[in-house]
């Protein structure tokens, strides 16, 4: 078995090292800024007088704004270019995240979480779309898995860091949770400025590739005869396509798992009597394991060329982890089961987005359809899986006082998501999802 051509190996090595480490850093900061609300809540909720229901609603407003702004943001990225637009996203969300330090009551908390969602909207689907400009289809599973590894890595780093920043309580007259927002928001602004120097919109504009490398890469990413597209024509046709909604449902389960545990897991772990710093350290364990697992899973999906089961099995692992909390109690078993849930949530991403982006961008599909489709799947799944489920958890926990019962709807959702993947994936393997 021969290896890749010298031109392919050289080109993909340059592209990978130029783009992926930097985009991973950007996404790492994005998720630290999005999820640090979980660690901040250990002090902030008492200071502001926020109940579980109020905190859950406020946290979920991020996803409402994210939903409203996601598709317009991704279409704007396509229009003005990734270099400028990703820089704009990062600078604005970093500034809003740092300003979270100065909320003073429930209403100001609501406003700032909404603004944070509006500012960050478009980043993840924008990068997914951007990588289709640079990565041939056979490289996308591992590329997307490496990029998305920033999500669990953000909590692996951010949880103990958050616990450390909370210990700065009283320094300069500020509470620890205020220092957490400031110290984690400012680096995002600086990274946003760096986007202008690091990112290149398209291969044809890359001064760091030679003419032969540009020609090879442009030919590789061009649509091939016989490629299947989920939908051709107007992006609005997506809304009438059953396969689109099947992909939304598939994504909802993983989105809900990551969002719900990102917001509520620190409080669940602290309920076992740990300090803020101990909570941060223990909270990082499931994310550290998920980092390793999702890289392996993405590479295995690329190696085998299989996407359907590589997407469905992680969703079933989430359900198994949640249902296991009804059988096992204690800190160590709980952390083990949370590890199952988060490993499933993040192993899902590489195979799923590789599959979805291929369906949306293949064949004669308009570029606008791909941009809108990727953004719409991500936005809608975040609204349902993140916004709704974060609220459901808060309502059930406030009504019952049980973190275990509050997780139950997550298991039901992920079982439905896995079923959706298996059905639509089997159909896509035999015929186009929508006739051209």
N, C-alpha and C positions, 0 to 999 in steps of 0.2 A: 504494500500500500504506500503510494507516494504522498509526500506532504504537499502543502500549497505551493503554487508558483512563487518564484522569488519576488516578482512584482507585488503579488497579493500579500505575501508575508511582510514585505517591507512597508507597504502602504498601510495595512491594518495595524501594524505595530506603531507607526507614527500617529494614526488616528486615535488609537486606544490610549496611548500615553498622553497625547495632547488634550483630549476631551474628557475622558472618563474620570480621572482623579479630581479634576477641577469641578466637574458637575456633581460628583459625589460629595465634595466639600460643600457645595452650594445647597444640596438637598439635606445634608447633615444639619446645617444651620437652620434650614427651613423647618425641619421636624423638631429640633430643639426648641425653636421659638413657638411652634404650634403646640407641642406637648408639655412644655414646662409649666403649664397651668396646673397639671396634676401635682407636681411637687410644690408649687406655690400655694396650693389649696391647704396644705398642712398648717400654714400660718394665716394665710389671707382670709380664709372663710370665717375664722373667729374674729379677726380684726374688722371685717366689713359686715359681719352678722349675716352671712349667707347660709341658708339651709341647703340640704341636699338637692331639693327640687329647684331652688333658685340657681344654685351653682350649675346643676346639669343643664338648665335652660340657657344660662349665659354661655356656657362652654359650647353648646350646640349652635349658637348664633353664628359662630365661625363658619359652619357648614352651609347655613342659609345664604350668607353672602358669597361663599365659595360657589354655590350652585348658580346664583344669579349672574356672576361675572365670569364663570369659567369659559363658556363658549365664545363670548365676545373677546376675551383676552387671548384665546388661542388663535382666533381669526386675525387679531391685530398682530400677533407674533408672525404669522404667515405674511402679513402685508408689509410690516416694517423691518422684519428680520429678527432672528433670535438674539443677536448680539445686543442690540439696543433694548429689546423688550424684556429679556431676562434680567438685564441690569436694572431696568425700571422696577420690575417686580421685587427684586431683592432689596433695593434701596428703600422702597416704600414700606415693605413689610418689616424690615429691620427697625425703621424709625417708629412704626406703630407698636412693635413689640417692646421696645425700650420705654415707650410712653405708657405702657400698661402699669409701670411702677407707680403711677400717680392717680390710679382710679381710687375713688373714695367711698363709693356706695354701689348698690346693685345696679342702678341705672347707668352709671359711668362704666361699670364692668360690662354691661350689655353692649353699650356703644362701641367700646374698644375691641371687644371680641368680634363684633360685626365688621369693623374696619379692618381688622387683621385678616379675616377671611377674604374680604374684597381685595386687599393688597396682594395676598399670596395667590389668588385664583389664577389659574393658567400655567403655573410653574411646572407641575408634574406632567400634565398632558402636553405642554409645550416642549418639554425635553424629550418625551416619548416620540413626538412628531419630529423633532430636530434630529434624533438619532436615526430615523428612517432616511434622512438625507445623507447620512454618513456610514451607516452600517448595512451591508447586504443582509438579506433575510436570514441566512444561515448563521450569522453572528449575533442576531438580536436577542436571543434568549439569554445568553451569558452576559451581553452588554447591559440589558435591562435589569438582570439580577444583580450585577455589580453596582449599577447605579442605585437600585432600590435598596441595596444593603445599607445605605445611609440611614434608612428608617429605623431598623432595630439598633444600628450602631449609635444613632442619636440618643436613644434612651439608655443604651449601655454606658455611654459617656455622660449623657446629661443627667441621669439619675444620681450618681454619686457626686457629680459636680453641683447639681441642684442642692443636695444635702449639705455640701460644703458652703455654698453661697448662703443658704438659710442660716448657717452658723455665724454669719457676719451681722446678725441682728444687733442693732444699736449703733453700728459704725456710721459716723457722720450723721447721726440722728435719723437714719433710715432703718426700716425693718428688713429682715433677711429676705423676704419675698420681693421687696422692692429692688434690692441689689441683684437678685436673680434675674429679673426682667432687664435691668440696665446692662449687666455684664454679658448677657446672652444676646441682646439685640444689637448692640453697637458693632460687633464683628460682622454681622450680616450686611450692614451698610457698606463696610469696607470691601467685603467680598463682591458686592454688587458693582462697585466702582471698578474692581479688577476684571469683571466680565467684559468690559469694553476693550481690554487689551488681549484677553485670552481667546475669546470665542470668534469663530468665523462662520458666516451664514451658510455658505455652500462650498462644496469641494472646488468648484471653478475659481473661487476667490482665495483659496488657501495658498499663501506665499510659502508656507512650510512644506508643501508637496511639489515635486517636480512635475513636468508636463506629462510624462509617462504615467505617473501615479494618479494624476488628476483624470486622465483619460480612462484608465482601468476602473477607477472607483465610480466615475460617472456612468460607465457602461453597466457596472454591476448593480447599481441602485435603480436603474431605469426599469419600468414595468416590462415583464416578459410576456410573450404570447402564451395564452392559456392560463395565466394567473386568474384566480377567482376573486372577484370583489363582492363584498356584502351588498353594496348598493351603488348604482351609478346615477349620475345626474345631480339634482339639487340636494344640498344637505338636509332640507326640510323633509325629504322622503324618508330619512332615518326614523322619524317619529311614527311612521306607518308600517315599519318593518318589524315583524315579530322577533326576528333574530337579534335585532338591536336591543330590544327589551330583555331578551334572554341573557345577553351579555351584561346588561345592567344588573339583573338579578344575580348573576354569577359573581360580579364584582362586589355586590352589597355585603355578602357574607364576610369576605376578607376585610373590607373597609370597616365594617362594624366591629370586628374583633380588634383590629388595631386601634380604632378610635376610642372604643369603650374602655379598653384596658389602659390606653394612654392617659385618659382622664381620671379613671377611678382606681386603677391598680395600686397606686401609692397609698390611698386611704384603706384599701382592703388589706394590704400588707401591714400597715401601721396598726391595724386593729388587733394584731397579735402582741401588742405591747412594746414595739420597737421605738427607738428614738428617731428623729428626723434623719440623721446621718445614716443610722443603721437601715432605715427604710430605703434610702437612696441606694445603698450598696446591694441589698437583697433584691430590690426592684430591677437592678441591672442584669441579674443572672439570666432570666429567660431571654432577654434581648441579645446577650452575648452568644448564647447557643444558637439563636435564630440567625445571627450573622453568618456563622459557619455553614449552617444547613442550607440557607437560601442560595449561597454561591455554588455549593455542590449540586443542588437541585436544578439550578439554571443551566449549569454545564452538562448535566446528565440529559436534560431535555434537548439541548442542542445536539449532543452526541448521538442520541437515538432518533432525533427528528420528530419526537412524539410530543404533542402539546395537550391533548384532551385529558388523559389520565394524570399527567403531571400538573394539571390545573385542578382537577376534581379531588384527587387524594388529599392535598393540603386542606381543602375545605372540610372533608370528613374528619381529618385530624383535629380541627378546631372543635367540631361537634363532640368528638370523643373526649377531648380535654374538659369541655364545659360540663358534660354529663358526669364525668368522673368526680367533679366537686361535690356531687350528691352522695358519693360513696366513701370518700376519703376526707379526713379532717386533719388539722394541724398545719403548722407553718411549712414544714418540708414537703409534705404531699401537695399542698396548695401551690407552692412554687413550681413543683414538677408539672402539675396540670396546667398552670399558666404558661409554662414553657411549651407544652404541646400546642396550646392555643396560638401563641405568638409565632411559633415555628411554622404552623400551618398558614397563618395570615401572611407571612412574608415569603415563604416558599411559593405561594400562589402567584406572586407578582410577575416574575420573569416569564414563565410559560404563558400566562394569560395575556399579558400585554404584547408579547411576540405574536401570539395567535390573533389577537384582536387587530393589531396594527396591520398584519398581513391581509386579513379579510377586508379591512377598510381601504387600504391603499393599493391593492392589487389591480391588475388589468387596466380598464379605462376609467376607473373612478376618478372624479375630479379631486384635485388637491384640497379644495375647500371642504369636500365631503369627509376626507380623512381627518383634517384638522378639527372639523365640527364633531365628527363621530367620536374621536378619542377624548375630546374635551367633554362631550355630553355624557359618555359612559362614566368617566371619572367624577364629573360634577353630580350627576344624579345618584350614583352609588354612594358618594360621600354624604349627600343630603339624607338619603334613606338609611344607609348603613351607619353613618356617623351622627348626623343631626338628630334623627329620630331615635336611634337606639341609645345614644347617650342620655336623652331625656327619659326614655323608658326605664333605663337602669336607675336613674335618679328617683323616679316616681315609685318604683317597686321597693327600692332600698328605704325610702322615707316611710312608706306604708308598712313594711314588714321588718325593717332593721336587719335584713338578711342580704349579704352580698351574693350568696349562692343562688337564691331565688331570683335575684336581679339579673343573673347571667343566663337563666333558662331561655329567654326569647332568642338569644344569640345562637344556641344550639339548633333551634327550629329553623332559623334563617339560613344557617350554613348548610343544613341538609337540603333545603330547597335550592340553594345556590349550586351545590354539587350536582343535583339532578338536572338543573338547567344546563350546566356545562356539558354533561354527558349526552343530553338530547341534541343540543344544537351542534356540538362537535361531530356527532355521528352523522347528522344530516349534511353538514358542510363537507364531509369526506366523500360523499357520494354525488352531490350536485351543488351548484351555486345556491347560496342562501336566498338570493333574489335574482330573478331573471333580468338580464340587461335589456 
